Amino acid sequence: MALLLRASCRQQFYKQLQPRQVGKFRMATTAREEMKAFWKRNERLRRPVSPHVTIWKWQLPAIMSIVHRGMGIALTTGLYGFGIVMLMVPTNFADTLDRIKSWSVGPALISTCKAGISVAAVYHTFNGVRHLMWDTGRGFNMHILYRSGFVVIGLSAVSAVALFLWKP
């Protein structure tokens, strides 16, 4: 069924690429011909396919976007990993926590994990609010874009330190 649906969609797509009548005028070229002409012109002019990462001047919004995605992936992986491990452990959470405490892992490892989780969670949350503001159409001027980026970084640093130092 899926193959039949895919074949039907492809047929509809390729029909759109054929020359067709638009009003009184017939289109001169198809999309496929335009694409071939574009690539031939780029080869003739020896243009690169796209600028390489080493050529770009890295901008704050691009770096923050990459970090936001990375933090989201790390948080999701950690959450699902923890959940799967807890489902596979035959005892309850309190017994598992006592077993982990009996391993006597050093405070350096515990502090590193606590700092990593707090930085990732806080940064991803604040940058997510920034993205929600963008969804409303606000904050796209360059000075506001950079200012909101620095605000997110500052709030994330202060909040992560506060969470790291918090003792329940």
N, C-alpha and C positions, 0 to 999 in steps of 0.2 A: 504494500500500500504506500509506504514511504517512497519507494522508488518511482511509483507511478505519479505521485504528487510532485516529486522532484523533476521528473521528465516533463510534466505539464508546465511547471513554472519555468523551466528552461526554454520551452517552446515559446511561451509568452514573452520571455526576455529577448530571445533572438528575433522575434517578430518586431519588437520595438527598434532593433538595430537596423532594420531594412529601411531603404528610402521610403518616405511616406509623404502624403499630401498634407500640407499645412495651409488651410484656407485655400487661396487660389494658387499658391506657389508650391512647387515640389522642392523638397530639400535636396541640396546639391550633393551632400556626402552623408555617409552613415557615421555613427559614433566610432565604429571600428576603424574606418578610414581616417577619421580625425586623430585617433589615438596613434595609428601607425605613422601619420605625418608628424605628429608631435615628437615621437621617439627618433625618427629619422633626422629631424631638425636638430634635436639635442645631440645626436651623434656627430652630425656634420659640424656643429659649433663646438664640439668637445666639452659639453657641459657635464658636470658631475651629476649623478643620479640625485643625490641630496647632500647637503653639507654634512660633513663628518662631525662627530661629537667633539673632536679635538679642535675644530675650527670655531665652534660656537663660543661666545662669551656667556658663561653660565649666569643666569638671572635668578634672583631670589624666588620668584613664583615657581619657576621650573624645579628648582632644588626642593622647595617645600612640597610640591606636588609629588615628586618621587619619594620623598621621605614619608609623606602621608600614606601613600599606597603601601610602602614597605612596613610601616607601623601597623596598618590595618591587617596585612597578611600575617605579620608576626603575632598580633593579638588573637586573630582567628585561629591560627595554627595552635597556639598555646592553649586556648580555651577548649578547642575540640580534642586536642591531645590529652589534656587533663581529664576531660569528661570520659574519653574512651578508656584511659588508664583506670579511672575510678570505677567504671562499669566492669572492668576485667578483674579487679582486685576482689577476692572473696570475702573480705571483712568490711566493716563499716568505716566511716571516715575517721572517727576518733582513734580507732586501732591503727589505721594506716598512718595517721599523724604521729602517734606514739612511736611507730616503727621508724619513721623518717627521723624523728628526734634522736632515736637510739643510734643512728648512724654517725652522730657527732660530726656533722659537716661543719666546717669552720665558719666563723662569722663573715669572712671575706666573701665566700660563695653566697651566703644568704643575703648579704648587703648588695652584692652585685645583681642578684636576681630581683631583689626588691626595688633597686634603683631602675633597672631595665623595664620592669613592668610599670612602675609609676611614670617614668618618662614617656613610654609608648602610649599608655592610656590617656594621660593628660594632654599630650601633644595632639593625638588623634582626635580627641574630643574638641579641643579648642579650634583646631583647623577644620573640623567638620562643621562647627558653628559658622566659621568664616565661609565655607562652601555653601551653607544654607543661605547666608546673606547674599551671596552671588546669585543664587537661584531666584531671589526676588528682584534681581537686576541692579543691585546696588554694589558699589565698591570696585568698579572697573576702571576708574581713572588711575593713571600710573602712580601718582603720589598716594592715593588712598590704598592702592594695592600693596605698595611697599610698607606704608604705615601699618596696615592691618597685619601684614606679615611679621613685622617687628613686634607688634602687640602680642600676637600669638606666641612668638618665641619667648618673649619676656614672661607672659602669664604661665607658659608651660614650664619655664625654668623655676619660677617662684613656687608654683603649685607642686612640681615634682620634688623639690627640696622639702617642702612642707610635708608632703606625703611620706617621703623617705624618713624624715626625723620623727614622725608621729608614732607614738607608742600607745597601743590600745590598752 
